[in-house]
Amino acid sequence: MPSPAISTRDRVLGAALDRFGTRGVEAVSLDEIAADVGVRKQTVLYWFASKDELVDAVLEATAREIAVVIEAALKAAPDEPLERVDAVVRAAFGLAVRRPALLGLVRELSRLPAPRAERLRAHVDPLIRRAVGFLRAEMAAGRLRQGDPRLVAAIAYGTVTGIATEPEALRSVGWTPSTIGLRRLRAELRTFLRAALAP
């Protein structure tokens, strides 16, 4: 039984995020989301006038949650560039463990129709601009290896989200989805990124 403190709207958003992030936006119907929440489809439509409106709300909530997690990780990290990169990787893996559908929804970005993808990008762009600005400044200061900060940010993003959201690809190389497996994977990725970015 869901907690009464969680509104029906938030329960619909949570169920939609889980479904969209695991099965893809196009594969999920409003009827399935309503069934997950234990309400009728009309109740979902009361809060969100259409599936498009629900998708937009989920995308906005996803970008906001990712931003909060990354911001908290950065605030707690020391003022050393490799440590800050490491903090973001740990935060991304924490999200992948706690809410795998969240990063799965980010993966959907390349699969969404252009208007939806653009709306998600509008929410994610401030994070990307901040990451590129950070890399550019640290490279200019000689604290990170020189390179194109936009490409470095794209490679790091692709690596973290790909590893966190593509377990089948990892299983094909013998990785097992367990707590120990996740720790080893995170350690390898942190080592890889540190080696790639060290001046």
C-alpha positions as CSV (number, residue, x, y, z in Angstrom):
1,M,0.0,0.0,0.0
2,P,1.5,3.3,-1.0
3,S,2.4,5.9,1.6
4,P,-0.5,8.5,2.0
5,A,2.2,11.2,2.1
6,I,3.0,10.6,-1.5
7,S,0.5,12.3,-3.8
8,T,-1.3,10.5,-6.6
9,R,0.5,12.8,-9.1
10,D,3.9,11.8,-7.7
11,R,3.0,8.1,-7.7
12,V,2.0,8.4,-11.4
13,L,5.3,10.2,-12.1
14,G,7.2,7.5,-10.3
15,A,5.5,4.6,-12.1
16,A,5.9,6.3,-15.4
17,L,9.6,6.9,-14.8
18,D,10.1,3.2,-13.9
19,R,8.2,2.0,-17.0
20,F,9.7,4.5,-19.5
21,G,13.2,3.9,-18.1
22,T,13.0,0.1,-18.3
23,R,10.8,-0.5,-21.4
24,G,11.1,2.7,-23.4
25,V,8.6,5.6,-23.8
26,E,6.9,4.3,-26.9
27,A,6.3,0.8,-25.5
28,V,4.4,2.0,-22.4
29,S,0.7,2.8,-22.3
30,L,-1.2,5.0,-19.9
31,D,-3.3,2.0,-19.0
32,E,-0.1,0.2,-17.7
33,I,0.9,3.2,-15.7
34,A,-2.6,3.5,-14.2
35,A,-2.5,-0.2,-13.3
36,D,0.9,0.2,-11.6
37,V,-0.4,3.0,-9.4
38,G,-3.8,1.3,-8.7
39,V,-5.9,3.9,-10.3
40,R,-8.0,4.3,-13.5
41,K,-6.6,5.8,-16.7
42,Q,-8.9,8.8,-16.2
43,T,-7.1,9.6,-13.0
44,V,-3.8,9.7,-14.8
45,L,-5.4,12.0,-17.4
46,Y,-6.7,14.2,-14.6
47,W,-3.1,15.0,-13.6
48,F,-1.6,14.8,-17.1
49,A,-3.8,15.7,-20.0
50,S,-1.9,13.4,-22.4
51,K,0.9,11.0,-22.6
52,D,3.1,13.7,-24.1
53,E,2.4,15.9,-21.0
54,L,3.3,13.0,-18.7
55,V,6.5,12.3,-20.7
56,D,7.5,15.9,-20.4
57,A,6.8,15.9,-16.6
58,V,8.9,12.8,-16.2
59,L,11.8,14.2,-18.2
60,E,11.8,17.4,-16.2
61,A,11.7,15.5,-12.9
62,T,14.5,13.2,-14.1
63,A,16.8,16.0,-15.1
64,R,16.0,17.8,-11.8
65,E,16.8,14.7,-9.7
66,I,20.1,14.0,-11.6
67,A,21.1,17.7,-11.1
68,V,20.4,17.5,-7.3
69,V,22.5,14.3,-6.9
70,I,25.4,15.7,-8.9
71,E,25.3,19.0,-7.1
72,A,25.4,17.3,-3.7
73,A,28.4,15.1,-4.9
74,L,30.3,18.2,-6.1
75,K,29.7,20.1,-2.9
76,A,31.0,17.3,-0.8
77,A,34.1,16.7,-3.0
78,P,37.5,18.4,-2.4
79,D,38.7,21.2,-4.7
80,E,40.8,18.9,-6.8
81,P,39.6,18.1,-10.4
82,L,40.2,14.4,-10.5
83,E,38.4,14.1,-7.1
84,R,35.5,16.1,-8.5
85,V,35.2,13.8,-11.6
86,D,35.4,10.8,-9.2
87,A,32.6,12.2,-7.1
88,V,30.3,12.6,-10.2
89,V,31.1,8.9,-11.2
90,R,30.3,7.7,-7.7
91,A,27.0,9.7,-7.7
92,A,26.0,8.3,-11.2
93,F,26.6,4.8,-10.0
94,G,24.7,5.4,-6.8
95,L,21.8,6.5,-9.0
96,A,22.2,3.5,-11.2
97,V,21.9,1.2,-8.1
98,R,19.0,3.1,-6.4
99,R,17.0,4.0,-9.5
100,P,18.2,2.2,-12.6
101,A,15.2,3.4,-14.6
102,L,16.4,7.0,-14.1
103,L,19.5,6.5,-16.1
104,G,17.6,4.2,-18.5
105,L,15.4,7.2,-19.2
106,V,18.4,9.3,-20.0
107,R,19.5,6.6,-22.4
108,E,16.1,7.1,-24.1
109,L,17.3,10.5,-25.2
110,S,18.6,9.1,-28.5
111,R,15.4,7.2,-29.1
112,L,12.9,9.9,-28.5
113,P,11.2,11.9,-31.3
114,A,13.0,15.2,-31.9
115,P,10.6,17.5,-30.0
116,R,10.7,15.4,-26.8
117,A,14.5,14.9,-27.1
118,E,14.9,18.7,-27.3
119,R,12.7,19.3,-24.2
120,L,14.9,16.8,-22.2
121,R,18.1,18.5,-23.6
122,A,16.7,21.8,-22.4
123,H,16.8,20.4,-18.8
124,V,20.1,18.6,-19.2
125,D,22.0,21.4,-21.0
126,P,22.8,23.4,-17.9
127,L,24.6,20.4,-16.4
128,I,26.5,19.8,-19.7
129,R,27.5,23.5,-19.9
130,R,28.7,23.4,-16.4
131,A,30.7,20.2,-17.0
132,V,32.3,21.6,-20.1
133,G,33.1,24.9,-18.3
134,F,34.7,23.0,-15.5
135,L,36.8,20.9,-17.8
136,R,37.9,23.9,-19.9
137,A,39.0,25.8,-16.8
138,E,40.9,22.9,-15.3
139,M,42.6,22.1,-18.6
140,A,43.6,25.8,-19.0
141,A,45.0,25.7,-15.4
142,G,47.0,22.6,-16.3
143,R,45.2,20.5,-13.6
144,L,43.7,18.2,-16.3
145,R,45.1,16.8,-19.5
146,Q,44.7,19.2,-22.5
147,G,41.9,18.2,-24.9
148,D,38.6,19.3,-26.3
149,P,36.4,19.8,-23.2
150,R,33.2,19.2,-25.1
151,L,34.4,15.9,-26.5
152,V,35.8,14.8,-23.1
153,A,32.5,15.6,-21.4
154,A,30.6,13.6,-24.1
155,I,33.0,10.6,-23.8
156,A,32.7,10.6,-20.0
157,Y,28.9,11.0,-20.1
158,G,28.6,8.2,-22.7
159,T,30.9,5.9,-20.7
160,V,29.1,6.5,-17.4
161,T,25.5,6.2,-18.7
162,G,26.4,3.4,-21.1
163,I,28.0,1.3,-18.3
164,A,25.2,2.1,-15.9
165,T,22.4,1.3,-18.3
166,E,23.6,-1.5,-20.5
167,P,23.9,-4.6,-18.3
168,E,23.5,-7.0,-21.2
169,A,26.5,-5.6,-23.0
170,L,28.5,-6.1,-19.7
171,R,27.2,-9.6,-19.2
172,S,28.6,-10.5,-22.7
173,V,32.1,-9.9,-21.3
174,G,31.6,-11.9,-18.2
175,W,30.4,-9.2,-15.8
176,T,27.9,-10.3,-13.2
177,P,25.3,-7.9,-11.8
178,S,26.0,-8.1,-8.1
179,T,27.2,-5.7,-5.4
180,I,30.7,-6.9,-5.9
181,G,30.4,-6.7,-9.7
182,L,29.2,-3.1,-9.4
183,R,32.0,-2.1,-7.1
184,R,34.6,-3.6,-9.5
185,L,33.0,-1.9,-12.5
186,R,32.9,1.4,-10.7
187,A,36.6,1.0,-9.6
188,E,37.6,0.2,-13.2
189,L,35.8,3.2,-14.6
190,R,37.2,5.6,-12.0
191,T,40.7,4.3,-12.8
192,F,40.1,4.7,-16.5
193,L,38.8,8.3,-16.2
194,R,41.6,9.3,-13.9
195,A,44.2,7.9,-16.3
196,A,42.5,9.6,-19.3
197,L,42.3,13.0,-17.5
198,A,45.5,13.2,-15.5
199,P,47.8,16.0,-16.7
